Amino acid sequence: MKKEIKNKIIIYQAKNGAIELRGDFDRNTIWATQEQIAKVFQLERSVITKHIRNILSDNELVADSVCAKFAHTANDGKIYQVQFYNLDIILSVGYRANSQRAIEFRKWATKILNQHITKGYTINSKVIKNNYAEFQKVIENIKYLLSKNSKVNNTDIVELISAFADTWLSLEAYDKDNLSNKGITKKSVTLTTEQIQSSLNSFKNSLQKKGEATELFGQEREQNVIAGIIGNIMQTFAGKPLYPTVEEKAAHLLYFIVKNHPFVDGNKRNGAYAFIWFLNKAGILNREKINPATLTVITLLIAESKPSYKDKMIRLVLQLLKK
């Protein structure tokens, strides 16, 4: 069985030819006439009529929910109101019908159901294959954010997308620049220059003990540059925080430290550390989402992104922080 979506029409490719079925994507179903259902399962139309009558009389399905009349242009060019049946009816007929095609359908359906029950999910390889071009397009769009000499490779980008894209909708949102610029956690969390400097000093000491940092690590390029970043993040306008959620504050903290280069050395490492430290302080650090590999890639993406794409990078971080 092969299905393709073309202009809201589902094309069912059977061995004996193509059959058009109406797509109703607002209600996540498709519609077919009795004649089309008969062709799908290679049965006489009278047999389909009997099965549908029994399905409705047994109250397996309710007619008002699964039946509808649509305008249909016949071969004579005239338009008639024709009875159509939705996907629920098609599936029910498939379980009642007695034909080789119906048997093949039941084997397939049982396999899918078993996979869903035992694994908790089902995978439609054809859908993945059909959407692969879209997936690659999104990757190319993310790569476009980077400078020409970017050190982020394609594999890392794919892993990052996998980390924040729970559905294809989030990929599409990124592609169309529709990712949200808002966080969700509104709670009072203090962030002062003294707090962040104390935390970063502890981080520096731990790295120096392991021989992974020099005295230049974490030294401010200019006096009070960190204070300026913290002031920017915690500022208010008309008595309200400019960044009202914890996620927005955290995302900007990461971006400003990594991108503004406040330190002589260690901007990326200090930015990543401050980001994790602040999320943990706020009690919303999700270690499954923000693992070391993901943190590394998002930090590199920010470091090597074009300055004009600041808002898009912030939205990418916010998407990553969604639970």
Secondary structure as UniProt FT lines:
FT   STRAND          3..6
FT   TURN            7..8
FT   STRAND          9..14
FT   TURN            15..16
FT   STRAND          17..24
FT   TURN            25..28
FT   STRAND          29..32
FT   HELIX           34..40
FT   TURN            41..42
FT   HELIX           45..57
FT   TURN            58..59
FT   HELIX           63..66
FT   STRAND          67..73
FT   TURN            75..76
FT   STRAND          79..86
FT   HELIX           87..96
FT   HELIX           100..119
FT   HELIX           125..144
FT   TURN            148..149
FT   HELIX           154..164
FT   HELIX           168..175
FT   TURN            176..177
FT   HELIX           193..209
FT   TURN            210..211
FT   TURN            215..216
FT   TURN            223..224
FT   HELIX           225..234
FT   STRAND          236..237
FT   TURN            238..239
FT   STRAND          240..241
FT   HELIX           246..259
FT   HELIX           267..282
FT   TURN            287..289
FT   HELIX           292..304
FT   HELIX           307..309
FT   HELIX           310..321
//
